[in-house]
Amino acid sequence: MRGFLSLITCFAILQNVRGWREFSRGRSKGGNLGLPGGDDLVRGEHEKVTTEWFTQYLDHSSPTDSRTWKQRYFVNDQYVNQRRDVAFLMIGGEGEASIQWMTKGAWINYAKKFNAICFQLEHRYYGKSHPTADLSTENLQYLTSEQALADIAYFIEEMNVKYELSPNVKWIAFGGSYPGSLAAWVRQRYPHLVYGSMAASGPLLAEINFSEYFTVVYNDLKGTGGDKCVSAVKQAFYQVDLLTRHMVGQRNLDKLFVLCDSIAGTTSSSEDIANLFETLNGHFAETAQYNKDNRMSKVPNNITLDTLCNIMVNDKLGPEVNRLAAVNDLMMKRNNQTCLDYKYDKMISDMRNVSWGSEVSEGGRQWYYQTCTDFGFYQTTDRIPLDFFIKQCSDIFGPKFNLTIVERGVQRTNTLYGGLNPSVTNVIFVQGSYDPWHALGINKSTKLYPAVVIDSASHCENMYSPSVYDSEALRQARIQIEEFIGNLLKSA
């Protein structure tokens, strides 16, 4: 019996170190918005936040479908005044909602100033908000941005009654990353319910071939470490490419990158190689996307572009491919991984798991589905072609999820919301110039809405609590956002 338990323990550890990647398709495990950093919580502050459940419709598009489910939300009413005429809503996204956002983050500072009652609504199919028995492809048909927006609308109407809010209450929506898009779209679609929005790092343009993502990463590396860093990174990937093409090189790759499964002497598919390149590219993409943000940690994200460029230009580490291996070692150590898993078939097998208890149920399978049906967002390069991503849609969700379906979904999303030309007012769009996602967002002000691009800022950086590490550009952006919200609340 003891030997059996030891075997189970070893298997659990192996699953942990070989588990699903921490970063994939521009999404972090658990969602793109991290936990808020800042000072420690005041004792008892969380006790004033309540966790509640709302009876939500499964299919808002069918008035004859009466099926319902329980959607989770959080409430913090300690800042609201007797008028109860200001309500803030943090929109949940492609990961589990966190109660920590109910007492931290820039929006809480705004809530204190403007006496707002604060709500956070978890997105359907993420976290503990389970509309269906499992994550089967058939059940995921109800996972769309349109259904999520309707969830918000019904939620607001119910909260107005339940919490006895003023008939003149003004709802301000906040969202970062995909919820940044939702924040803009909910104001666009339900202007009678949502008075205004702060949309941070939202990719409003659905795009199937998102090659601009790595163009921004390239520019970030160049802006950080100059031509020497960029040249070293390019050369490193060129050397990896050469090593994949012959037996001796493959053996070197096994050792250099601590591959979980040997690439040498095996029949590695083109998908395996593309998966390897996507993982290695992801080290730089993830670091650029979250460079020096103020999520929960003692200091801002301590693996930065400076860290990676310093490694890549260090001649003492050997040729460029060895330096890339050092970057890989650093990222695996941070993620508590003992080897690099690049096998395509294993990834597909993991993603086919439809159980709410599976590792990919944290959001990986759900977000993949949304990219295959609504958004695309495929970060392509010369070694990570579009076909690689489309094949994943078919292999995970079924053969009908082909290029035509993805293209149709992307076109439909842009038709619904207007892409980079939304017909919307009372929304402030906020971007970080170092965030690769800003390439699909609103970066210029118009007569309808203002846009703020924060120099050298990363993904959703303005949403975290203010910090002594904030740049002057970020501090000025915070002031501008607060003034925007204040002006909305002053208007008739």
C-alpha positions as CSV (number, residue, x, y, z in Angstrom):
1,M,0.0,0.0,0.0
2,R,2.8,2.4,0.9
3,G,4.5,1.7,-2.4
4,F,1.2,2.4,-4.2
5,L,0.9,5.8,-2.4
6,S,4.4,6.7,-3.3
7,L,3.7,5.9,-7.0
8,I,0.6,8.2,-6.8
9,T,2.7,10.9,-5.3
10,C,5.4,10.7,-7.9
11,F,2.8,10.7,-10.6
12,A,1.2,13.9,-9.2
13,I,4.6,15.6,-9.1
14,L,5.3,14.5,-12.7
15,Q,2.0,15.9,-13.8
16,N,2.8,19.2,-12.1
17,V,6.2,19.6,-13.7
18,R,5.0,18.5,-17.1
19,G,1.7,20.4,-16.8
20,W,0.0,22.8,-19.2
21,R,2.2,25.7,-20.2
22,E,2.1,28.8,-18.0
23,F,1.8,31.0,-21.1
24,S,0.2,30.2,-24.4
25,R,-1.4,32.2,-27.2
26,G,-0.7,35.5,-25.4
27,R,-2.6,34.2,-22.3
28,S,-1.2,33.4,-18.9
29,K,-2.4,30.4,-17.0
30,G,-5.3,31.7,-14.9
31,G,-6.0,34.7,-17.2
32,N,-4.2,37.8,-18.4
33,L,-5.0,40.0,-15.5
34,G,-2.8,39.1,-12.5
35,L,-3.5,39.6,-8.8
36,P,-3.3,43.2,-7.6
37,G,-0.1,44.2,-5.8
38,G,0.3,47.0,-3.3
39,D,0.3,47.3,0.4
40,D,-0.9,44.5,2.6
41,L,-4.6,44.4,3.3
42,V,-6.0,46.2,6.3
43,R,-7.0,43.6,8.9
44,G,-10.7,42.6,8.4
45,E,-11.0,44.4,5.0
46,H,-11.9,41.2,3.2
47,E,-14.6,40.4,5.7
48,K,-16.5,43.3,4.3
49,V,-16.6,41.7,0.9
50,T,-19.3,39.1,0.2
51,T,-19.4,36.3,-2.3
52,E,-22.8,35.8,-3.9
53,W,-24.5,33.8,-6.7
54,F,-26.8,35.1,-9.3
55,T,-29.4,33.0,-11.3
56,Q,-28.4,33.6,-14.9
57,Y,-30.0,32.4,-18.2
58,L,-28.0,29.9,-20.2
59,D,-29.0,31.1,-23.6
60,H,-30.0,34.8,-23.9
61,S,-30.6,34.4,-27.6
62,S,-33.5,32.1,-27.2
63,P,-36.6,33.5,-25.3
64,T,-38.0,30.0,-25.2
65,D,-35.0,28.5,-23.4
66,S,-35.7,28.8,-19.7
67,R,-32.6,26.9,-18.5
68,T,-30.6,28.8,-15.8
69,W,-27.4,28.4,-13.8
70,K,-25.6,30.1,-10.9
71,Q,-23.0,32.8,-11.7
72,R,-20.6,34.0,-9.1
73,Y,-20.0,37.6,-8.1
74,F,-18.4,39.6,-5.4
75,V,-19.7,42.8,-3.6
76,N,-18.0,45.5,-1.6
77,D,-20.4,48.1,-0.3
78,Q,-18.1,49.8,2.3
79,Y,-17.5,52.9,0.1
80,V,-21.0,53.7,-1.1
81,N,-22.9,56.7,0.4
82,Q,-26.6,57.0,1.2
83,R,-27.5,58.2,-2.3
84,R,-26.3,54.8,-3.8
85,D,-26.0,56.5,-7.2
86,V,-22.6,55.2,-8.3
87,A,-21.9,51.5,-9.1
88,F,-18.6,50.1,-10.3
89,L,-18.4,46.8,-12.1
90,M,-15.2,44.8,-12.6
91,I,-15.8,42.5,-15.6
92,G,-14.4,39.0,-15.2
93,G,-12.5,37.5,-18.1
94,E,-10.6,34.5,-19.3
95,G,-9.7,33.2,-15.8
96,E,-11.1,32.8,-12.3
97,A,-12.3,36.0,-10.7
98,S,-10.4,36.9,-7.5
99,I,-11.8,38.4,-4.3
100,Q,-8.5,40.3,-3.9
101,W,-9.6,42.7,-6.6
102,M,-12.4,43.8,-4.4
103,T,-10.1,45.6,-2.0
104,K,-7.1,46.4,-4.2
105,G,-6.3,47.9,-7.6
106,A,-6.7,51.4,-9.1
107,W,-10.5,51.0,-9.4
108,I,-10.8,50.7,-5.6
109,N,-9.0,54.0,-5.2
110,Y,-11.6,55.5,-7.6
111,A,-14.4,53.8,-5.7
112,K,-13.3,55.4,-2.4
113,K,-13.1,58.8,-4.0
114,F,-16.5,58.6,-5.8
115,N,-18.4,56.6,-3.2
116,A,-19.1,53.6,-5.4
117,I,-20.6,50.2,-4.6
118,C,-18.3,47.7,-6.2
119,F,-19.2,44.5,-8.0
120,Q,-17.1,41.9,-9.8
121,L,-18.9,39.4,-12.1
122,E,-17.1,36.2,-13.0
123,H,-17.3,35.3,-16.7
124,R,-19.4,32.3,-17.7
125,Y,-17.4,29.1,-18.1
126,Y,-14.4,30.4,-16.0
127,G,-13.6,30.1,-12.4
128,K,-16.5,28.6,-10.4
129,S,-19.2,29.9,-12.8
130,H,-20.2,26.7,-14.5
131,P,-23.2,27.0,-16.8
132,T,-23.1,23.4,-18.0
133,A,-22.2,19.9,-16.6
134,D,-18.8,19.9,-18.5
135,L,-16.7,21.6,-21.1
136,S,-17.8,19.4,-24.1
137,T,-17.8,21.1,-27.5
138,E,-21.6,20.9,-27.5
139,N,-21.8,22.7,-24.2
140,L,-19.3,25.4,-25.2
141,Q,-21.7,26.8,-27.8
142,Y,-22.9,29.1,-25.1
143,L,-19.5,30.6,-24.5
144,T,-19.6,33.7,-26.6
145,S,-18.9,37.4,-26.1
146,E,-22.6,38.1,-26.9
147,Q,-23.8,35.8,-24.1
148,A,-21.2,37.3,-21.7
149,L,-22.5,40.9,-22.5
150,A,-26.1,39.8,-21.9
151,D,-25.0,38.2,-18.6
152,I,-23.8,41.6,-17.6
153,A,-27.0,43.3,-18.6
154,Y,-29.3,41.0,-16.7
155,F,-26.9,41.2,-13.7
156,I,-27.0,45.0,-13.6
157,E,-30.8,45.0,-13.7
158,E,-31.0,42.5,-10.8
159,M,-28.4,44.4,-8.7
160,N,-30.2,47.6,-9.1
161,V,-33.2,46.0,-7.3
162,K,-31.4,43.8,-4.8
163,Y,-29.1,46.5,-3.5
164,E,-31.7,49.3,-3.7
165,L,-29.6,51.5,-5.9
166,S,-30.8,54.9,-6.9
167,P,-33.1,55.1,-10.0
168,N,-30.4,57.5,-11.3
169,V,-27.5,55.2,-10.6
170,K,-24.5,55.4,-13.0
171,W,-22.7,52.1,-13.7
172,I,-19.1,52.4,-14.7
173,A,-17.5,49.2,-16.1
174,F,-13.9,48.3,-15.7
175,G,-12.0,45.6,-17.7
176,G,-8.5,44.6,-18.7
177,S,-7.4,42.4,-21.6
178,Y,-10.4,40.6,-23.1
179,P,-12.7,42.2,-20.4
180,G,-11.3,45.5,-21.6
181,S,-13.0,44.7,-24.9
182,L,-16.2,43.6,-23.0
183,A,-16.1,46.9,-21.1
184,A,-16.3,48.9,-24.3
185,W,-18.8,46.5,-26.0
186,V,-21.2,46.5,-23.0
187,R,-21.4,50.3,-23.1
188,Q,-21.9,50.1,-26.9
189,R,-24.6,47.5,-26.7
190,Y,-26.4,48.5,-23.4
191,P,-25.9,52.2,-23.1
192,H,-29.1,52.5,-21.0
193,L,-27.5,50.3,-18.3
194,V,-23.8,51.2,-18.5
195,Y,-23.0,54.9,-18.3
196,G,-19.3,54.6,-19.1
197,S,-16.3,52.3,-19.2
198,M,-12.6,52.1,-18.6
199,A,-11.2,49.6,-21.2
200,A,-7.6,48.6,-20.6
201,S,-5.5,46.6,-23.1
202,G,-8.6,45.4,-24.9
203,P,-8.1,43.8,-28.4
204,L,-11.1,45.2,-30.1
205,L,-10.1,44.0,-33.5
206,A,-10.6,40.3,-34.0
207,E,-7.8,39.1,-36.3
208,I,-7.0,35.6,-37.5
209,N,-3.4,36.1,-38.4
210,F,-2.0,38.2,-35.6
211,S,1.6,38.5,-36.8
212,E,1.8,42.1,-35.3
213,Y,2.1,40.5,-31.9
214,F,5.7,39.5,-32.3
215,T,6.5,42.7,-34.2
216,V,5.7,44.5,-31.0
217,V,7.8,42.0,-29.0
218,Y,10.7,42.6,-31.4
219,N,10.4,46.4,-30.9
220,D,10.2,45.9,-27.1
221,L,13.5,43.9,-27.2
222,K,15.1,46.5,-29.4
223,G,13.9,49.3,-27.2
224,T,15.4,47.5,-24.1
225,G,18.6,46.0,-25.3
226,G,19.2,47.6,-28.7
227,D,20.3,45.8,-31.9
228,K,22.7,43.6,-30.0
229,C,19.8,41.9,-28.1
230,V,17.6,41.6,-31.1
231,S,20.4,40.1,-33.2
232,A,21.2,37.6,-30.5
233,V,17.6,36.4,-30.2
234,K,17.3,36.1,-33.9
235,Q,20.5,34.1,-34.2
236,A,19.5,31.8,-31.3
237,F,16.3,30.8,-33.0
238,Y,18.2,30.3,-36.3
239,Q,20.5,28.0,-34.5
240,V,17.6,26.1,-33.0
241,D,16.2,25.7,-36.4
242,L,19.4,24.2,-37.7
243,L,19.7,21.8,-34.8
244,T,16.3,20.4,-35.4
245,R,17.4,19.2,-38.9
246,H,20.0,16.5,-38.0
247,M,20.6,13.9,-35.4
248,V,23.6,15.5,-33.6
249,G,21.8,18.8,-33.4
250,Q,18.7,17.1,-32.0
251,R,20.7,15.5,-29.2
252,N,22.1,18.9,-28.3
253,L,18.5,20.3,-28.2
254,D,17.6,17.5,-25.8
255,K,20.3,18.5,-23.4
256,L,20.2,22.3,-23.9
257,F,16.5,22.7,-23.3
258,V,15.9,19.8,-21.0
259,L,13.2,18.3,-23.2
260,C,10.7,16.0,-21.4
261,D,10.7,13.7,-24.5
262,S,13.8,13.2,-26.6
263,I,13.6,14.8,-30.0
264,A,16.6,12.8,-31.2
265,G,16.0,9.7,-33.2
266,T,12.2,10.1,-33.0
267,T,9.6,11.0,-35.6
268,S,8.9,14.5,-34.5
269,S,6.0,16.1,-36.4
270,S,6.0,19.5,-37.9
271,E,3.5,20.3,-35.1
272,D,6.0,19.2,-32.5
273,I,8.6,21.5,-33.9
274,A,6.1,24.4,-34.1
275,N,5.1,23.8,-30.6
276,L,8.7,23.9,-29.4
277,F,9.2,27.2,-31.2
278,E,6.0,28.6,-29.8
279,T,7.1,27.7,-26.2
280,L,10.5,29.3,-26.7
281,N,9.1,32.4,-28.3
282,G,6.6,32.5,-25.4
283,H,9.4,33.3,-23.0
284,F,10.0,36.6,-24.7
285,A,6.4,37.3,-25.4
286,E,5.3,36.7,-21.8
287,T,8.1,38.9,-20.5
288,A,7.3,41.7,-22.9
289,Q,3.5,41.5,-22.2
290,Y,4.0,41.8,-18.4
291,N,7.2,43.8,-18.3
292,K,7.6,45.6,-14.9
293,D,3.9,45.5,-14.1
294,N,2.7,45.9,-10.5
295,R,0.9,42.6,-9.9
296,M,1.2,40.8,-6.6
297,S,4.9,40.5,-5.7
298,K,7.4,42.3,-3.5
299,V,8.8,44.1,-6.5
300,P,7.5,44.6,-10.0
301,N,7.7,41.5,-12.2
302,N,11.4,40.6,-11.5
303,I,12.0,38.8,-14.8
304,T,12.0,41.6,-17.2
305,L,13.1,42.3,-20.7
306,D,16.3,43.7,-19.2
307,T,16.8,40.3,-17.6
308,L,16.4,38.4,-20.8
309,C,18.5,40.8,-22.9
310,N,21.3,40.7,-20.3
311,I,21.4,36.9,-20.8
312,M,21.1,37.0,-24.6
313,V,24.1,39.4,-25.0
314,N,26.3,37.6,-22.5
315,D,29.1,36.1,-24.6
316,K,30.4,34.2,-21.6
317,L,27.5,31.8,-21.8
318,G,28.6,30.6,-25.2
319,P,26.8,30.8,-28.6
320,E,23.4,32.4,-28.8
321,V,21.5,29.1,-28.6
322,N,23.2,28.4,-25.3
323,R,22.0,31.8,-24.1
324,L,18.5,31.0,-25.2
325,A,18.8,27.8,-23.2
326,A,19.7,29.9,-20.1
327,V,16.6,31.9,-20.7
328,N,14.6,28.7,-20.9
329,D,16.2,27.4,-17.6
330,L,15.3,30.6,-15.9
331,M,11.6,30.5,-17.0
332,M,11.3,26.8,-16.1
333,K,12.7,27.4,-12.7
334,R,10.2,30.2,-12.1
335,N,7.4,27.9,-13.1
336,N,8.7,24.9,-11.0
337,Q,9.1,22.8,-14.2
338,T,11.9,20.2,-14.5
339,C,11.6,19.7,-18.2
340,L,10.2,21.3,-21.3
341,D,7.2,19.6,-22.8
342,Y,6.9,20.2,-26.5
343,K,4.8,17.2,-27.7
344,Y,1.9,18.3,-29.8
345,D,-0.2,15.2,-29.2
346,K,0.1,15.5,-25.4
347,M,-1.0,19.1,-25.6
348,I,-4.1,18.1,-27.7
349,S,-4.8,15.2,-25.3
350,D,-4.8,17.6,-22.4
351,M,-7.0,20.1,-24.2
352,R,-9.6,17.5,-25.0
353,N,-10.3,16.9,-21.3
354,V,-13.9,18.2,-20.8
355,S,-14.0,17.8,-17.0
356,W,-14.3,20.8,-14.7
357,G,-11.7,19.1,-12.6
358,S,-9.0,19.0,-15.3
359,E,-6.0,21.3,-15.4
360,V,-7.1,23.0,-18.6
361,S,-10.5,23.9,-17.0
362,E,-8.7,26.8,-15.4
363,G,-9.4,28.5,-18.7
364,G,-7.1,27.0,-21.3
365,R,-9.7,24.9,-23.1
366,Q,-12.3,27.6,-22.9
367,W,-10.1,30.4,-24.3
368,Y,-8.9,28.1,-27.1
369,Y,-12.6,27.6,-28.0
370,Q,-13.2,31.4,-28.0
371,T,-10.2,31.9,-30.3
372,C,-11.5,29.2,-32.7
373,T,-15.1,30.6,-32.8
374,D,-14.9,34.4,-32.2
375,F,-11.4,36.0,-32.2
376,G,-8.5,34.2,-33.9
377,F,-5.7,36.1,-32.3
378,Y,-3.1,33.6,-33.6
379,Q,0.4,34.9,-33.0
380,T,2.1,33.6,-36.1
381,T,5.7,33.7,-37.2
382,D,7.7,32.1,-40.0
383,R,8.1,28.9,-37.8
384,I,4.7,29.1,-36.2
385,P,2.3,29.2,-39.2
386,L,-1.4,29.8,-39.2
387,D,-2.1,26.2,-40.2
388,F,-0.6,25.1,-36.8
389,F,-3.3,27.0,-34.9
390,I,-6.2,26.0,-37.2
391,K,-5.2,22.3,-36.9
392,Q,-5.5,22.7,-33.1
393,C,-9.1,23.9,-33.5
394,S,-9.9,20.9,-35.5
395,D,-8.0,18.4,-33.3
396,I,-9.4,19.7,-30.1
397,F,-13.0,20.6,-30.9
398,G,-13.8,18.5,-34.1
399,P,-13.2,18.6,-37.8
400,K,-15.9,21.2,-38.5
401,F,-13.7,23.8,-36.7
402,N,-11.7,24.5,-39.8
403,L,-10.2,27.7,-41.4
404,T,-13.6,28.7,-42.8
405,I,-15.3,28.5,-39.4
406,V,-12.5,30.6,-37.8
407,E,-12.6,33.2,-40.5
408,R,-16.4,33.4,-40.3
409,G,-16.3,33.9,-36.6
410,V,-13.6,36.6,-36.8
411,Q,-15.6,38.5,-39.4
412,R,-18.8,38.2,-37.4
413,T,-17.2,39.6,-34.3
414,N,-15.9,42.6,-36.2
415,T,-19.3,43.1,-37.8
416,L,-21.0,43.0,-34.4
417,Y,-18.8,45.5,-32.6
418,G,-17.1,47.5,-35.3
419,G,-13.5,46.5,-34.8
420,L,-11.3,49.5,-34.4
421,N,-14.1,51.8,-35.3
422,P,-16.7,51.2,-32.6
423,S,-19.8,53.4,-32.4
424,V,-19.5,54.1,-28.7
425,T,-19.1,57.1,-26.3
426,N,-18.2,57.5,-22.6
427,V,-15.3,55.0,-22.9
428,I,-11.7,55.7,-22.2
429,F,-9.3,53.3,-24.0
430,V,-6.0,52.7,-22.2
431,Q,-3.0,50.9,-23.8
432,G,0.6,50.2,-22.9
433,S,3.1,50.7,-25.7
434,Y,5.1,47.6,-24.7
435,D,2.0,45.4,-24.6
436,P,1.8,43.3,-27.8
437,W,-2.0,43.3,-27.6
438,H,-2.1,47.1,-28.1
439,A,-1.7,46.4,-31.9
440,L,-5.3,45.3,-31.9
441,G,-6.6,48.1,-29.7
442,I,-7.7,51.7,-29.8
443,N,-4.6,53.8,-29.8
444,K,-5.9,57.2,-31.0
445,S,-8.5,59.5,-29.5
446,T,-11.5,60.5,-31.6
447,K,-14.4,62.9,-31.1
448,L,-16.3,60.0,-29.6
449,Y,-13.8,58.7,-27.1
450,P,-10.3,59.4,-25.6
451,A,-7.4,57.0,-25.9
452,V,-4.3,56.9,-23.6
453,V,-1.2,55.1,-24.7
454,I,1.2,54.8,-21.8
455,D,4.9,54.9,-22.9
456,S,6.8,51.6,-22.1
457,A,3.8,50.3,-20.1
458,S,2.7,46.6,-20.2
459,H,-0.5,44.7,-20.3
460,C,-3.2,46.2,-18.0
461,E,-0.5,48.0,-16.0
462,N,-2.8,50.9,-15.1
463,M,-5.3,48.6,-13.4
464,Y,-2.9,47.6,-10.6
465,S,-2.5,49.7,-7.5
466,P,-0.2,52.7,-7.7
467,S,3.4,52.0,-6.8
468,V,6.6,53.8,-6.1
469,Y,7.9,52.0,-9.3
470,D,5.3,53.7,-11.5
471,S,6.7,55.8,-14.4
472,E,5.8,59.4,-14.8
473,A,3.8,58.4,-17.9
474,L,1.8,55.9,-15.8
475,R,1.2,58.4,-13.1
476,Q,-0.2,60.9,-15.6
477,A,-2.4,58.3,-17.1
478,R,-3.9,57.4,-13.7
479,I,-4.7,61.1,-13.3
480,Q,-6.3,61.3,-16.7
481,I,-8.4,58.2,-16.0
482,E,-9.6,59.5,-12.7
483,E,-10.6,62.8,-14.3
484,F,-12.5,61.0,-17.0
485,I,-14.5,59.0,-14.5
486,G,-15.1,62.2,-12.4
487,N,-16.4,64.1,-15.4
488,L,-18.8,61.2,-16.3
489,L,-20.2,61.2,-12.8
490,K,-20.7,65.0,-12.9
491,S,-22.5,65.0,-16.2
492,A,-26.3,64.9,-16.3
